[in-house]
Amino acid sequence: MTTAQRGPAADVETLKRIEERLLWLSSAVIHHANRVRPNPSGLKVGGHQASSASMVSVMTALWFRHLRPEDRVSVKPHASPVLHAINYLLGDLDAAYLPRLREFGGLQSYPSRAKDPDQVDYSTGSVGIGATAPIWGAVSRRYVDSAFGTAGTGRQYSLVGDAELDEGAVWEAVLDPAVAELGEIVWVVDLNRQSLDRVVPNIAAAKLQHMFAAAGWQVVTVKYGRLIQELFARPGGEELRHRIDTMSNPEYQRLLRCDAAEVRRRLPGAGPDAGRITALLSEVDDSALLAAVANLGGHDQVALDEAFESIEDTRPTVIFAYTVKGYGLATKGHPQNHSALLSEPQMRELADRLGADLDDPWAVFPPESAEQRLCAETAARLARPRVEQHAPPEVPVDFGRTPSGTATTQAALGRVLLDLSRAAPEASRRVVTVSPDVSSTTNLGGWVNKVGVWSSAERTDWFADDAETILHWREKPTGQHIELGIAEVNLVSLLGELGTTWSRWGEPLLPIGVLYDPFVERALEPWSYGIYAGGQSILVGTPSGVSLAPEGGAHQSIKTPSIGLEQPGCVSYETAFAIDTEWALLACLAQLGRPDGTSAYLRLSTRPVDQSLASVPADPAARERRRRQVVAGAYTLRRTEKPQVTIAAMGAIVPEALAAAARLDQVGVAADVVCVTSPDLLYRAVRARQGHEAADTWILDQVFPADRATPLVTALDGHPHTLSFLATINRVATTALGVTRFGQSGSLEDVYRHHGLDTDSLVRAALDLG
């Protein structure tokens, strides 16, 4: 980064006074929320003064010296008050919000793009997930820029707590081979060597540094500040450095809470160099000694400036900034300071020391001061141009094709994508698919062959002339498929960021992530995080359920249908037929990339099903009515004159439901069959009818009319409670069939029989209700 691109050459003292004001404001925001604002319930409000304090120096250096308008920053969750304090000083946050941390309608507990009133680049809060989000934000920016040329450049910063490096999601992201090519990634690790409960005995910084370096990252360490480095340069200084370098974390942290006399007693230790260290310390006065011992590089503006200047931009960079948790506070370095709150006397002492006023906590710098001038200059420098929003292209609702023969809903996914490329090329150009090394086994091969694999630079396909190669891996900047390693967390994290491009750069994408359905649960937290953060995408879980019979219990999902029903910000579908998959997928694509949009989850199967069982109406009006019902959540597949029982089935179990209805007819029991496509939408309709939320209810009247209410059998390849609520629509007797145990390998017939999902089981359940 050149000098012209960064902030003004502010003197260190001005930066230090801004840093002190940020320390005060972040502490005061938390103090007010906990000790000043009325709290009738007595419920703990919380906040993290110590965790904020450890980051004030780093965030001051970044925002007021190095950040550019095109850069984006993910702030560690517990430092959110510092971010709001910065935005306040830069004029991006009204003072009225400062007393409203963790208040309804106020500042959120952790940074939130969707809910906070000021500028937040990345939502954080799920430990490790927010830290890695800028990696996938960088990939998304590059994808948008290669496709549309409108995303520009910019670094992607992550301010990471050292305890976050315990999260597996961090290393799944760091180790992905594609990440080593992202030179715009910069992580700053807040190495305060404390967790929630304790000082971590062995943070093993050297090991962490080697791990990043082995993954191809530039590693920069900012350990000591100028004051202590001056001591190191004196006689006995090398011995002092060695003593501190080899000191355990708890022993060092204890020094921070000692007076000068105690530091002089403890610091030399008992080794052979103790005499030289004692002699050195005797030359330093008490205040200088205490300042030097606590003078870590993560709180030294000159050292931080040098670290940011050293970033190469040719590979990812991690800066290990040694800091003190609770820096500048009465609780500094204490093992239990994570959620500790300063008392009012401690806050008054802090105010006196930092030139603030507890009775006027939100005061800004005087208008003509150097600090206020730097704030104004920084605000002007970081002002971002307004993003021009492009509306997503129109997506067709029906290709007009009626599948025949035998097909699977999984194969229908690839078929729909190919049909979309022919019928609606503008919409198809916005589609980007992502998978963790399962493209061919999830029927994306034809799509990948057609559109190619996205890469920031074109690569040679050495198997292009191999006649036996079926899946062609053509990597190029115009490709529309992104393949990651086998790490579901990475997949859905990238999916979430691809789903935010409409709001970040004004270019809507239609992202579809495909993974094996049993592993949706592994990816659930980052998927939910992406939706919370405003990412709109489609997650496809396939193959699913015990219908994947020979694979056995390890690959047979059970709970995922109810996950789709319960996940906020998402609509879920599980279809039985190829045409239903087409209609549902097109409807989901049409909901992406817009302010009022929503994500979707499709659960698909590899079970071959006779497509004639769908009985798709030939009449255009009747076909459209069927399509609307499929998209709304259910349709009547078999209708008798005077039904005595209704079987509501979903997905792969629908053929058994139809066979059971035919068998029941033979014994004089008339049975209707309802094909459920979205229990999610049906449940919303039920709640809307009860007055709990806003949703359309017409589908209930069409598919479950009160005048045809009968005892109800529900069946799905998943947990039975997913559909059991359907009995509440008309308050009928019911029995719910599904999967409640881990699966086993076997034929489809054997496995269905084992779980009570075969035709015989459905017939018995219906007869028992009679």
N, C-alpha and C positions, 0 to 999 in steps of 0.2 A: 504494500500500500504506500503510495507516495505521500509526501507531506501535504500536498494540495488536496488530497482526498480526505485527510483526517481532520480532527478538530483543531482549533487554534492552539498556538503554543502557550497555553496558560502556565503561569508560574506555579510551582509546587504548592506554595502557601495558599493560593486561591483554591486549588483543587482540594487541599486539605480542609479548608473551611467549608467547602461544599460537602465533602465527605462527612464532616462532623454534623452538618445540618441534616443530611440524610440519615445518619445514625440517630439523631434526635427525633426526627419526624417518624421514622419507622418504629422506634420505641414508644413514642407518644401515641401513635395510632393504636397499638396493641394495649397500652396502658388505659387509654380512654375506653376501649371496648370492654375491658375487664373490670376497671375500678371506678370509672366515672359514669358511664352510661347506665341507666336503671336496668335492673335484671330481675323482674318479678318472679321468674320461675326458679331462679337460683342455679340454673344449668350452667356448667362451665362453658365459657365462651372460647377461651384459648387464644393461641397466637404464639409466635416464636421469636421473642426478642433476641435471644442468643444466636439463633440460626440466621436471623437477618443481619446482626452485627458482624458476623464473620464474612459477609459478602459486600459490605458497604464500600470497601476500598476497591475491590475488583470492579464493581458496577460503576463506581465513580470514574475510574480510569477508562472503562469501555465506553460509556455514554458520552462523557465530556471530552474525550480525546480521540477515540478510534472508530466509533460507530458511524456508519454512513446510512443514508435513507434507504438504500437498496438491501441493507443487511437485515437479518431477522434474528431474534434472540429467544431462546427458551430459558426461563428463569426457574431455578429450583423452587419447589412448592413453598417451602417455609421462608423464603425470602420475598414473598409477594409484597409485604409492606414496603420494602425498599423500592420495588418497581413502581408502586403507586406514589411513593414520595418523589421519585425522579419525575414521573409524569406531572405531578403537582408543581414542582419547581419549573418545569418546562411549559407550563400553561395548558396541559392536556387533561387536567383533572381539577374539577371545582373543589374548593376547600370544604364544601358542604358534605363531601363524601368521606373526608378523612376521619370523622368520628363514627363512621358507619361500617367499620370492618366487621364482617360476619353478621351483619344485621340484614333482615329481609329487605331486598331491593338495594342493598348497599354493596360494598366491596366484598368479593367472594373470599372464601378461606384461602384458596390458591388461585393463581392466575387463570383467567378464563376468557377465551376469545369471544364466547357467545354471551356471557353474563356480566362481565365487568364493564363499567362505563368509559374507561380510558383505553388507550392502545395496548393490546396484548397480542403478541405474535403467535405464541403457542400456549394452549391450555396445558397445565401440568397438575400433578396431584397423585396420579398413579405412579408409584416410585419406579423409576427406570424407564417408563414408557414415554413420559414427557422429555426425558433426557435424550432419547434416541430419535424423537420426532423430527428434529432438524435434518437428520441424515436422509429420511424419506422425503422431507420437504425439499432437499437439494435435488434428489432424483426427480421429483415432480416438477420442479422449476426447469430442470434441464429438458425434461420430456416436453413440457409446454413450449419452451423456447425452440426446440428442434422442430416441433410440429407447426407452430404458429408464429414464432419469432417475436413474441411480445412479453416474455417474462424477464428479460434483462439479465443482470448478474447479481452478485451479492454474496457475502458470507452468511453462513448459517451457524450461529453460536449456540452452545449449550452450556449453561452454568449448572454444574452438577455437584451435588453433595457427595463427599467421599463414600458415605455409607451406601449410596445408590449403586456403587460399583459392585456391591454384593448381588445385585439383581442379574439373573440369567439373561433377561432381555437385553441388557447392555452388551454382553459379550456375543450374543447371537447377532447383534447388529454390527459390532466392531469387526467381527471375524468374517462377515460376508465378503467374498472376493471383490465384488463390485465397489464396495465402500472405499477401498484403497485408492480409487481413481478420483475421489471427490475432494479436490483441493480446497473447496470453499468451506469445508467442515472445520470448526474450531470448538473444542471443548475446553472449558476451564473447570478444573476439579478443585472444589473448596476443601482442601486437605486440612480440616480442623481436628481430625483424629478422634472425634467423638461420635457416638451413636445416641440413640434416645436415652439409654439407661446408664451409659458408662463411658469412660475413656477406653478406646479400643487398644488393648495391650500391644498388638503387633499389626499395624495397618499395612506393613510390607510395601511401602511406597516403591522400593526398587523393583520388586516383583511386578507390580502394576505397570511401571514404566517399561519394563522389558516386554510385557504382554502387548502393550500398545505398539511398541517398536516392531515386534515380530509380526504384527498385523499390517505393517507398512505405514504407520503414523509417524509424523514428526513429534518428538517428545521434548518439551521445554519445561524446565523445573525452576521455580522461583521460591527459593527456600529462605534466604536471609535478606534483610534490609540493610540500608547503609550504616545505621548505627552499630549494629553488631559486627558488620564486616570491617568497620574501622577498628574494633577491638581485635578481630582476627589478624589484622596487619601488624599489631604490636608484638613485642616479645612475649611469648607464652600464648599467643593467639592461635597458633596451629593446634596446640594442646587443648585449648578451650573448644575449638571447632570439633575436634575429635571426640571430646567428652560429650558435647551436645549431640553430635551425630549418632553416637552409640548409646545414648540415653534412651530408656524405654519411654513410650508415650506418656504413661501415667506419671512417671517421675518428672518429666519436663512440665506437664500440665500443673503439677503441684507447685513448681517454682513460681508459676504465674500468680499464685495466691499468697506468696510469702512477702514479708517486709524485707528491706535491704539486708538487715543483719542475718536473717534466716537464709537469704539467697547466698550470702557470702559463706555461710556454714555448709550449705548443701551442695552448691554448684561444683566446688573443686573435686568432690568425691574422695575416694580412698586409694586411688591408683598411684602409680609412680609419678604421674604428672601433676599431682595435686598441689605441690609446692609452687610450681611455675604459674599455675592457674590462680592460686591464692595471691601471689605477688602481683599478677596483672590486675586482679579485681581490686586490690588495695589502692591502685592509682585512679580509680573511678569513683566519683561521688555517688551518693545513694540514688538520687533521682535519675542520673544518667545510667546507672547500673540497671535499675528496674525497667527503664525505657528500652535499653539494649536487649535485655533478656527476652522481652516480648516483641522485639522488632523482627517479625517474620516477613518474608518477601511479599506475601499476599496482602500486606497492609502498607507496603512501601510504594508510593506512586512512581518513583523513578524506576524501581525494579520492575514494576508492572508495565510501565511504558516500554522498557527495553524488551520485555517478553512479547508484547503485542507487536512490536516492530520486527521481531525476528521471525514472524510467521512466513512460511515460504509460499503458500498458496498453490503448491504443486502436488500436495498430498494432504490428507487430513492431519490436523494438528491437535495435540492435547497439551494443555498447560497445567502443570501441577503447582498450584498456588498454596503454599503453607500458610495457614491462618490460625487465629485463635477464636474458638467459639465463645461468643459473648464479648468480643473485642470492644474495649472501651466502656464496658458495663461493670457494675459491681459483681456480677455473676461470672465474670470472665474465667474460663478454664475449669469451672466447677463440674464434676462428673454428672450432676443432676440438673444442669442448667437448661436442658432442652426446652422444657415448657415452663421454666421458672419465670415469674413476673417480678419486676422491681417494685419495691414498696414506694409509697409516696415520698418518704424522706430520701430514698435512693434516687427517685426521679428528680427531685428538687436539686440534689447534689449534681446529678448529670446535667441538668439545665444550667446551673451556675458554671460548671466546667466548660460547657459547649457554647455559652453565650445565648441560651434560649430562655424561655419563660414558661413554666408549667401552667400559669394562669392565662397565657396567650400562646398556646402551643403551635399554632399554624402560621406564625409570622414568617414573612418572606424576607429576603435580603433588601436593604435600602436600594432605591431605584438607581442611584449613580454609583453603586459599589462595584468593585471588580467581579464579585461573585454574581451579582445580578446581570452584569454585562455578559459574563460567560454563559449564564443560563439562557439569555435571550439569543446569543449567537448559536448555542447548541440547538435550541428549538428551531431556529431558522435553517440550520444546516440539516437537521434530521426530518424536516417537513417532507412528507411523501406526496407525490402527485396523486390526484384522485384516480382511482382505478375505473376504467370504462368497462361496464358490465356488458358482456355479450350474452344474449339469450340462447339457451341450448336449441339445437335444431329440432324440428318436428320429427317425432317417431311414429311410424305407422302403427295402427292398432291391430291389423290383421293382414296377412299376406294373401288370404283367399285360397290357401291350399288346404286340402283335407288329407292328412296322412293315412296311409293304408298299410296292410300287412302287419308285421310284428315289429315293434320298436321299443326303445327305452326312453325314459325322460332325460337320462343323462346324454344320450346321443342327440336328443332334440336340441340341447343347448348349442352344440356346434352347428347344427343345421340352421337354427335361427340366426346365428351370427353371420353365416354365409349368405342367407337370404336377405338379411339387412344390408349387407354390402352391395347387393344388386338392386334392392328396392328403394333404399334410402342412403345413397353414398355419403351425403353430408352428415347424417347421424352416425353412420358407420365409422366415419373418419374420427369421430370423437370417442369411439370405444377404445379402451385399453384394457387388456386382460393381464392378469397376474396369477402365477401359480408357483408352488414350491416343488419344482421338478416332477410334476405329474401331468404335464400337458397331454401326452399321448394317452395315458390311462384314464383321462377324464373327457376324452373325445374332443379335445381342442386342436387336434392335429391338422385338420383341414383348414381351420381358421388361421393357425400359425403359418401353414404353408402359403396361404394367400397374402397375409399382411406382413409377414416377417417379424423378426425379433428386434425390439428396440435396443440400440446401443448408441452411446454418444459419438462413436466413430465406427465407420464401416469395417467389418472384419471378413476375412476370406472364409468361405464355406468349403473346406477341403473335401467334403463328401458330396458336393453338388453333382459330380459326374458318376457317383456310385449308383448303379441301377437298383441295388437292393435297399437303398435308403428311402424310407417312406416319409419320415418326418424331416423336412428340410429346414436347417437352422441358419437362416440368412439374417445376420446381424447388421443393422443399419440404422441411421438416425430417423428414418421414416417408419420403422417397424412399430407395431402396435401391441406386441406381447412382451411382457417383462417377466423373466424367469429368475427366481432367487434360489438359494440353497434350500435344503429341507428344514425350514424353520418357520412354523406357522405364525409366530409372533411378528417376524419380519414382514411376512406377506400382508397381514391385516394392518400393520402399521403403515406400510406403503400405501395400501388401499385407502386408508383414511386420509392420507395427505394428498393422494391423487384426487380424492373427493372434495378437497378444499380449493382447488385451483380456480373455481368460478368466483370465489370471494377474494382470494389472494391476488390473482392476476387478471381477473375478468374473463378467463377462458374456461368454459365448462367442459369437463371430461365426463365420460360415461364409464367409470371403472367397474370391472367385474373381476372378483377374486375367486379362484376355484381351488378347493382343497378337499381332502377326504373328510366326510362328515363326522367321523368319530373324533377328529382333531379340532372341531369347532370349539369344543370346551377348552382346549389348550389355548386357543386364540381368543377366548371370550373377553378377557380384560382389555387387551389393546383394541379389539374391535369395538367394544363399548366405549372406550376412551375416544376413539376416532369419531364415533357418532356424536358424543358429547361435545367434542371440539368443533363440530360443524362439518365433518367429512361426510359426504353423501356417496354411497357406493352400493354395489350388489355383491353379497357373499353367497357363493354357491357351494353347498356341502354335498358331495357326491363321491362314491356311492354311499348309501345310507342304510341303517337298520339291520335287522337280522336277515333281511332279504339278500344281503351279501353272504349267503349261507356258508359256502365252503371256507370263507376266510376265518371264521371262528369269532369268539367273544372279543378279542382284542380290537377287531375292526368293525364291530357291530354297535352302532350308536343307539342309545336308548332315550336319553333326556333331551336331545336337541330339538324335538318339535316344541316342547314347552319353553325352551330358551327363546325360540322365535316368537312365541306368543307373548312372552314377558318383557322382551327387550324394548326399552323406550327408543323413540326416533327411528323405528324400523317397522316395515311390514313384512310378514313372512308368508311363504307359500310352500305347499307340498302337493305336487300335481300327480295325477295318475296316468295321463295320456300326453302324447306329443303335442297335440293342438292346444291343450290347456297350458303346457309349458310355454309354448309360443306366446299365447295371449298374456300370460302372467308376466313373462320376461319383458315383453314390449311395454306393458303398463308400468313396470318398475323402471325401465330405462327412461320413460317419459317423466318420471318424478325426480330425476337427478339434475344437479347443476343449477338450481334455482333457489331463491331465498325461502320459498315455502316448500322446498323439496324434502325428500325422506329417503333413507336407506332401505335396503331390502335383503332378505335372506331366503334363498330357494333351497329346498331339500329335495334332491333328485335321486333316482334309483337306477341300477343296472338290470333290473328285472325286465325281461322281454314281455311285452303285453300286446295282445291282439287289439289293434287300433279300431277295429269295427265295433268293439264294445262301447266306445265313446258315443256312438249313435249321434254323430254331429248332424244337426238339421240341414237339409238341402236348401230350404227356403231362406233367402237372404235376411229377411226380417227375423225369422226364428233363430238363424245362426247368430245374428247380432245380439239377440236377447240372451242366448247361451253364453256368448263371449262376455257380456256385461256381468252375468252371474258368476262366471269363472273368476273374473277380476275382483268381484265383490266378496267372494269367499266360499260359494257352494252352489250346486245346482241339482235338480232332481234328475237322476239317471234312469230310474225305473219307477213308473207311476201306475198303480192299480186303481180299480174303481172304488173299492171300499177296503182300504188298508187296515190290517189288524196289527201290524208291527212295521216299524221303520228301521232300516239299517243305514246308519251314517258312517261311511268308511272314507279313509283318506289314503292317497298315494298307492303304494304297491299292493295294498290289501283289497282294493276295489274289485278285482276279478273274483276273489273269494266271496265278497259281498253279493255280487250278481249271481254266482253259482248257488249261494245259500238261498237267495230269494227264489230262484227257480225250483230248488228242492222243497222249499216251504209251500210253494204253489201246489206241488204234487200231493201234499198232505192236507190241503185245504186251508192253508194260512196265507192270506194275501199280504205281500210285503213290498213296501216302497223301498227304493235305494236312493240315498242322497250321497253325492260325491262331494266331499269337503275339499276345498282347495286352500283355504286360509282360515284356520281356527282363530288366528289373530284378529282378522277383520270381523268374524262372527262374534267374538267376545266383545269387541268394541261396540258392535251394534247392540248387543244385549245390555251393556252398561249405559249406552245412550238411551235405550228405551227406559231404563231405570232412572234416568236423569243425572247420571254421574259424569258424563262427558259428551262432547259434540261428535257425532258420527252419523252416517246414513243408516237407517234401519229397514229400508225397503226389502233388503235381501231376506230378512227373517220372515216377512209376510209372504214372499213368493215361494220360499223353499220349505219353511216350517209354518204353514198357515194353521191357525188355531182350529179350523174346522176339519183338519186332517190329522189332528194330534193322536198319536198312538204310543204304546210302549216303545222304547228306543234302545237299540243295540248300537254302541259305537265301537269302532275297530280301527286301529292304525298300527303301523310298524314302529312303535315307540311307546313311551309311557302312557297308560290309559287315561290318566287324569287330564291329558291335553284336550280330549273331546268330551269329558264327562259333564262339563257345564251345559252342553246342548240340551240336556233334559230340563234345565230350568226355563227354557224358552216357553214351553207349554206345561211345565210342571207334571211330567209324565214319569211312569215307572221306567227304570233304566238299568242296564248293565254295561260296563265298560271293559272292552277287551284290548289287550296290548301287551307290551313287554315290560316286565318288572324284574327280570333276572338277567345276569350276564349270559350272553349267548354261547352257542356251541357250534362247532363245524358240523356240516352235514348237507344233505340235499335240501332243496327249498321245502319239499313236502315234509321231511322229517323235522326241520327246524320250526316251520309253522305249527306243526302238530305239537311240538314240545312246548311252545309258548301259547297254545290255545288260539291260534289265528287261522287254522285251516277251516275249510268249509264245514266240516262236521261240528266244529266248536261254535261257529256262528249260528248254525241251525239249532243246536242245543240251547244256546243262550236265548234265541228268539222264542223257542218253545217254553223255556222256563219262565219267561215273562208273561206268557199267556196263562 
